[in-house]
Amino acid sequence: MRTTEYGLKITLSELRELLAKAENEVMYANGVGYLYFRNDEVEQPCAYQDCASRYYRADR
């Protein structure tokens, strides 16, 4: 995953790995079932106010 002039570039294999990690966060670590795609990162919010979101950052 990296930032390009067109936006965040994620290969299909990286996307599959990201989704597998996100699903594990939902099942075992209070992650919610959706992701936010931003300029250079993907965020998976926490289901509760008192825990931290999980961030997947792009290579620079």
C-alpha positions in Angstrom: 0.0 0.0 0.0 1.4 3.4 -1.0 0.4 6.9 -1.8 0.6 7.9 -5.5 -0.5 11.0 -7.4 -3.8 9.3 -8.0 -4.5 8.3 -4.4 -3.9 5.3 -2.2 -2.7 2.3 -4.2 -3.5 -1.1 -2.7 -2.8 -4.4 -4.5 -5.4 -7.1 -4.4 -3.2 -9.3 -2.2 -2.7 -6.3 0.2 -6.4 -5.7 0.3 -7.1 -9.3 1.1 -4.6 -9.2 3.9 -6.1 -5.9 5.2 -9.6 -7.3 5.2 -8.4 -10.5 7.0 -6.8 -8.3 9.7 -9.9 -6.1 9.9 -12.2 -9.2 10.3 -10.0 -10.4 13.2 -10.3 -7.0 14.8 -14.1 -7.3 14.6 -14.1 -10.8 16.0 -11.5 -10.5 18.8 -10.5 -6.8 19.5 -13.6 -4.6 19.5 -13.1 -3.3 15.9 -16.2 -2.2 13.9 -17.2 -3.8 10.7 -16.2 -0.9 8.3 -13.1 1.0 7.3 -12.3 4.6 6.5 -9.9 5.1 3.5 -8.0 8.4 3.8 -5.0 9.9 1.9 -2.3 7.7 3.3 -4.0 5.4 5.8 -6.9 3.1 6.4 -8.7 3.4 9.8 -10.8 0.8 11.5 -12.6 2.6 14.4 -13.1 0.9 17.7 -16.6 -0.1 18.7 -16.3 1.6 22.1 -15.4 5.2 23.0 -12.6 4.2 25.4 -10.5 2.1 23.0 -8.2 3.2 20.2 -8.8 2.8 16.4 -6.6 0.6 14.4 -4.6 2.3 11.6 -3.0 0.7 8.5 -0.6 3.2 7.0 0.8 3.4 3.5 4.5 3.3 2.8 5.9 6.7 2.0 
